[in-house]
Amino acid sequence: MTAIAPFSLTAAVLTVAPGLFALARSWIRHRTVVRTEEENTRRTLIAVAGSDPRRRAEVVRACAALRPVPQRQPRGRR
C-alpha cells in the first residue's frame, strides 16, 4: 500500500475545489431565482383571488409593476 504524496493531494484539492465552488454558487443563484419567482406567483395568486373577475388583468399588471427589475451583472467574478 502506498501513501498519497502530500503534494499530489494538495494539487488534487486545488484542481477540484474551484469547480465545486462554482457549482455551489450557481446552484444558490438558481435557487434564489426560483424562490423569487415562487413568491411573485404566490403574491399574484392571492391578489387575483380577491379581485373582481373584470379587473383581474389590471391586478396582474399592478403585481408585475411591483416586481423588482433584475440587474444584469457582468460575467466573471461577482
C-alpha positions in Angstrom: 0.0 0.0 0.0 1.4 3.3 -1.0 0.7 6.6 0.7 -0.5 9.6 -1.4 2.1 12.2 -1.5 1.0 15.5 0.2 1.9 17.4 -3.0 -0.4 15.4 -5.2 -3.2 15.5 -2.7 -2.9 19.3 -2.5 -2.8 19.5 -6.3 -6.0 17.4 -6.5 -7.8 19.6 -4.0 -6.7 22.8 -5.7 -7.9 21.3 -9.0 -11.3 20.2 -7.8 -12.2 22.9 -5.3 -12.8 25.8 -7.8 -15.2 23.7 -9.8 -17.1 22.7 -6.6 -17.3 26.3 -5.5 -18.6 27.5 -8.9 -21.2 24.7 -8.9 -22.4 25.7 -5.4 -22.5 29.4 -6.4 -24.6 28.7 -9.5 -26.9 26.4 -7.6 -27.5 29.1 -4.9 -28.1 31.7 -7.7 -30.6 29.3 -9.4 -32.5 28.6 -6.1 -32.7 32.3 -5.4 -34.3 32.9 -8.8 -36.7 30.0 -8.3 -37.7 31.2 -4.9 -38.2 34.8 -6.0 -40.5 33.6 -8.9 -42.5 31.4 -6.5 -43.0 34.3 -4.2 -44.1 36.6 -7.1 -46.5 33.9 -8.3 -48.0 33.4 -4.8 -48.4 37.1 -4.3 -50.2 37.4 -7.7 -52.5 34.5 -7.0 -53.5 36.0 -3.7 -54.2 39.3 -5.3 -56.2 37.8 -8.2 -58.2 35.5 -5.8 -59.7 38.5 -4.0 -60.3 40.7 -7.1 -63.3 41.3 -9.3 -63.1 39.0 -12.4 -63.5 42.0 -14.7 -60.5 43.8 -13.2 -58.0 40.8 -13.0 -55.9 42.0 -15.9 -55.3 45.3 -14.0 -54.4 43.4 -10.9 -51.9 41.2 -12.7 -50.4 44.3 -14.3 -50.1 46.0 -11.0 -48.4 43.0 -9.4 -46.0 42.9 -12.4 -45.2 46.5 -11.8 -44.2 45.8 -8.2 -41.6 43.2 -9.3 -38.0 44.5 -9.0 -36.2 44.8 -12.3 -33.3 42.3 -12.3 -29.9 43.9 -12.6 -27.8 42.0 -15.0 -24.3 41.6 -13.7 -21.3 41.1 -16.0 -20.0 37.6 -16.3 -16.9 36.7 -14.2 -16.4 37.4 -10.6 -19.5 38.6 -8.7 
